[in-house]
């Protein structure tokens, strides 16, 4: 199984922004030139970390 590609911070912010606009993981992946699964994994990680666009964090 190949290693998953890491996204840059700029790509992660772009992903969060586009996902908040309702754009699908497949479309975001095409825009960034990465696999849909990479986008989905990063969105899941952001959700677990309590991150959302624009820079809102869940209260602790």
Secondary structure as the mmCIF struct_conf table of DSSP 4:
data_model
#
loop_
_struct_conf.conf_type_id
_struct_conf.id
_struct_conf.beg_label_comp_id
_struct_conf.beg_label_asym_id
_struct_conf.beg_label_seq_id
_struct_conf.end_label_comp_id
_struct_conf.end_label_asym_id
_struct_conf.end_label_seq_id
HELX_LH_PP_P HELX_LH_PP_P1 UNK A 2 UNK A 8
HELX_RH_AL_P HELX_RH_AL_P1 UNK A 9 UNK A 20
TURN_TY1_P TURN_TY1_P1 UNK A 21 UNK A 22
HELX_RH_AL_P HELX_RH_AL_P2 UNK A 25 UNK A 32
TURN_TY1_P TURN_TY1_P2 UNK A 33 UNK A 33
BEND BEND1 UNK A 34 UNK A 34
HELX_RH_AL_P HELX_RH_AL_P3 UNK A 36 UNK A 49
TURN_TY1_P TURN_TY1_P3 UNK A 50 UNK A 50
STRN STRN1 UNK A 51 UNK A 52
TURN_TY1_P TURN_TY1_P4 UNK A 53 UNK A 55
STRN STRN2 UNK A 56 UNK A 57
#
